[in-house]
Amino acid sequence: MKILSEIETFLFTLAIPFVTGTATLCVVWSNWDHIFSSFSTEVAVVGTVSIAFASAMPLVMAYTAIDLQVIKIAAKHKIQKDKKLCNDEVWKAVSMLKWEFLQAIPTFYCYARCLPEKMVKMPENWDIPSLAGKFFAVVCLQEICFYTSHRILHTRTLYKHIHKRHHEYKAPTASVGTYAHPIEHQLSLLPVLFLPYVVGLPLAVALFWYFIAYFSVLNHHSGYEFPWLPGNLATFHDLHHRHFDKNFGIFGWMDRVFGGSFDTPQDS
């Protein structure tokens, strides 16, 4: 029965949301020429980028169902077992998602206006090593940007007036990932959105990055550490919400370079 429960948890918290999200992107990719011939470039870019981020929403639904105990699985993987969010706290974070999404639309439009035509077109020749290298560069640059902006937001004045809102949840849940002051929301969105443009990653590939980036944010804030997710990243960030002054990065690379990180509850 334990094995069956773990399989159910794996399917519910990773396999089904990931497959559903990538299937959605596949539909977008297969209709790429039709989308960009039927709408203006700006509308098509805003639409496809919005779909890429929204493709991770099944994971929000999965974690929300777990937090509300509609689905009673994954309890043993809870990081802060002594803390349970009440239903009102869960729904508060979930209800804010629509406003956070609406705030992002103007930024998506500005991004669309910046994209050169060659980056909007579906690549004719898929140079996998080159695309993989650019994708990895985006991941590394995102770690640098997030760590730097996060440390700045933890300065006294900015924390009090901006970042404190995100830290209302000392035991976070997935939907808290983007629960933030509007200024912080934009500050966090800009590098995620524009880094593919900086390194020259085609929009079609960048859509997968947007999906993965949001998927990762949800997992990092989920409050659960699963053995099939690498790096103990949920624990890493969960401890940041508990202690505030450690673990400012995503992967911990920058924290290790500049000191002051810890990865496990035992270290805290």
PyMOL commands that set and color helices and strands:
alter all, ss='L'
color gray80, all
select helices_A, chain A and resi 2-30+32-38+41-54+57-67+75-77+87-95+97-114+117-120+128-153+156-161+163-168+174-178+182-199+203-220+230-243+253-258
alter helices_A, ss='H'
color red, helices_A
deselect
rebuild
show_as cartoon
